[in-house]
Amino acid sequence: MNQLVTIHTEDLLDRYGWSAHWESCMASAAAGSSIALEPARVVAQFTNRYRIMTASGECAAEVSGKFQFQAAARSEFPAVGDWVAVQTLPGEQRAVIHGVLPRRSAMIRRAAGSVPEEQVIGSNIDTLFIVNALNGDYNVSKIERYLVAAWESGATPVVLLTKADLCEDTGRRVAEVEASAPGVPVHAVSAVTGEGHESLSPYLLQGRTIAVTGSSGVGKSTLLNWLAGGDVQRTQGIREDDARGRHTTTHRELFPLPGGVIMMDTPGMRELQLWDSDGGWQEAFSDIEEIASSCRFRDCKHVAEQGCAVKAALRSGALDDRRYESYKKTGRELAHQARKEQAVSKRQQKSADKRIEARTSYDKHKLEMD
C-alpha cells in the first residue's frame, strides 16, 4: 500500500528548492512502499551522517541498513544537495534515508585513495561558481580543470575572480580567463569594495541552487557572506608567504539566502582530481576541439601529422601554447584514469566470477551428496 505523505508546498521545503519536478520524483519513489515516506533535502554531510531539511524542520539522518547493503558504489550514497525519501522517527529529531531521488546534476571528483572511486561533491546544482582569487593563487590552468568537472556535472559554470581590489589590472585577467573559457561568463568581484555585486544578480534566482568551489583561501566563504548580507559562514585569512588559504569550510553545506537562492559552500581543494570527464574535457576545450575538426586525419594526435590544423594554429599564434599544453595534460590524465578504472573493474569482475563459480560448485556438490 502506498503510504506517501500528502505533500503540500511547505515553506521550509520551498526555501530549499522544492518544485513540481521533485514532487513527481517523490511520488514515484514512494509508490508501493510499506513505509510512510516523505521528502527531504540533504543540507549538510559529515562522513556518514547527514543533516536534512524536512517539511517540519531540520533533523539528523542516516541511511538505512538496506540502503547500505544495496549501494554498489560510494557515489550512490546521499550527497549535499540531494533530495531523499526519508522515514522520520516519531518523537525524535532523527530520520532514516531510504532512497535518493534521481539527480539532475552532480559534480564529481576522484576520491582520495589508491583505488579509483568517484566522490560526489554536490548534486542538483543549477549554477557552479568557480572561484579563483586575483592574488598569488591566480592560475588559469586550475580554472580549466574546474571547468572540465563543471561541464561534466550538468551544471552551468560561471567563473568569479575574487579579491579584485588586490589586482591592478583586472581587465587583462578577465580577458585571459575568457579566452580560456569559451562561452563561460567571467566576473571580477570584490567583497571589500562591492565591485561586481550587481553582475551576479541574474544568477541569484529563487529556487536555484548555486555551488561555490575552488581552492582554499580564494574567498568562497567570504563570497557567501557577502551575497547573504551577513555572516553565515566562518572565514579565515590566508598565509601571506604563498597566498595559500587555510581550510575554513570543513564540510559541504546548503544555505538559503535572501531572495530564495540556495548556496552550497564546499571545502577548499588543493587539487581537483578529475573523474570520467571526457565530455567535460571536450566542452572545456571546445575551441581546440573546433580547430581539430579541420585536421586532415580524423585520428590526428596533433603531434607531427601532415595537415594538422591544431599545429598550424599554434604556429600562427591563433592558439596559445599554454592552453594547448593544458589540453594535452588534462587529456593524458583522463586517459590514464580511464585505464585504471578499467583495470579495477576487470579485477572486481574476476573476483565476482570466482565467488559465483565457488558457490555454484558448492551447491552442485551439496546436491550430489544429498
C-alpha angles and dihedrals in degrees: 000000000000109000097178109157111242105259122217126179093270115194093230094053091043089057088059097048105273111171144163088269093059091043089058092048090049092051090054092047093051097043110121095002118145089207125079102246131187134181126260137164124230105239100173139011131206109181102290097349125086142196113215137185117226130179089266098045146282123321143159120265144186131189118258122256090247091053091052092049095049098043108107096191142020090249091064092066118094118279132191108284095030121130108223139188108237142180112219116214113235114247093007136094089230138095140187120231112222101172147002118232115233110282120238091201137356132190108216135187134176109272120235115266141070095276113077107244133154123237123199109225094186139338141213090028117163099186129019117207106206104201125203124166124232093231132075089315093065108123125157093195090056090052089051091056091053090048090056090055092042095054090046091051097062093239123119111251125223122179118221118193102202131196091040088162088071094056125080095196109037092153092063092047092050090050091051092053093044089055089053096042108054112203094001120122113239122197131182110214140175127195088196098057099021092240114162097010094123092048089064095055095091090062097047097082127154114268094011121125119220122188121203116210138168143103124315114281098021091116104260096143091040088052090051093051090046093053091043092052091230145046108291096144131040117243136198135192128251132250106266095211097065105007089241117148130231116237105259101158108060099177140022116265141170122231123189108217132200109283094037103276117136117220126200118204118198134193115264116263122214088203132003109228106207123225128200093327105147092129091047090048092055091047094047090051096036091136091060092042089054091051090047091056087071094056115120093237123049092217093048112154092199092234112102105331120136114251094022107162092194093057090046090053090051092051092049094046093242088120122048116235093222093053092048091051090050089050092052095043094050091046092052091049092052092047090051091048091050091052091051092049091050092050092050091046091053092049091049092048091048090051091049091049090052091052091050091047092050092048092048091049091049093049091048092049091047091050091051091049091051 
